[in-house]
């Protein structure tokens, strides 16, 4: 059962915390980005990237751009995994 995770081939992980409570605790710009994200990001991983960017003195816009870049990298990995899976099943 995928629920709202879609058809990604990326690994899923169980979370110990309540994801909605974690989401509600995020900074407002990060919540807005996460609501429109293409992948099912965990609030904890987004907050790690956010906090790292804030420690480096980045603006909110720069941090959100970094999140977009990380998401694009994950989508590329997902596409490569899907193509590899299709290629290996065709070879059989």
Buried (B, 14 or more C-beta within 10 A) or exposed (E): EEEEEEEBEEEEEEEEEEEEEBBEEBBEEBBEBBEEEEBBBBBBEBBEBBEEBEEEEBEBEEBBEBBEEBBEEBBEEBEEBEEEEEEEEEEE
